[in-house]
Amino acid sequence: MELFEAIHTRQSVSKVRPEPVPRAVIEKLLEAAVQAPNHHKVRPWRFIVLTDEARERLGEAFGAGLLRRHPLAPPEAVAAERAKPLRAPVLIAVGVDKPNGPKVIEIENVCGAAAAAENLLLAAHAMGLGAMWRTGDAAFEPGVKAMLGLATDQHLIGFVYLGYPLAELPPPNRPGAEDRTVWME
């Protein structure tokens, strides 16, 4: 798929088939992700790939986080929260390293990790996969971060849900850049 076609046709795919995505395909996506720009070449992204039972463990952490935030949450809400990681056969959590030197600025690390996540989404689309970047309250939960091996003060900028699309989606209809662009000469 040509680059501009991928950029203009990529869209979030929320419904994917349950069949597994081969590890070699995931590795290829991650190799594309890490081509993202990052200031001082610190490579601030952390990818945690969850498949199989790891998604269930993440679901338990999601449910525990919901109960921490809302101790009186009804059982069906907790069950729905636990089921979220099961919506796709692969989840890739995207964490961000804290600055590790005097010249490294936190927002640049966050932007670098976000650029890597976008590379991942574009590569998935180009390879015929469906993907969706989700964040939500769970991304701020200390227990979720701990389960993923991240420090409490590390950013977790989201979860990329990944799988083979359940159905073909119509092309996206997005506005152009005109109303968000100022030209200065």
Beta strands, then each sheet from edge to edge (+ up, - down):
strand 1: 45-50
strand 2: 90-96
strand 3: 130-134
strand 4: 155-163
sheet 1: 1+ 2- 4+ 3-
end
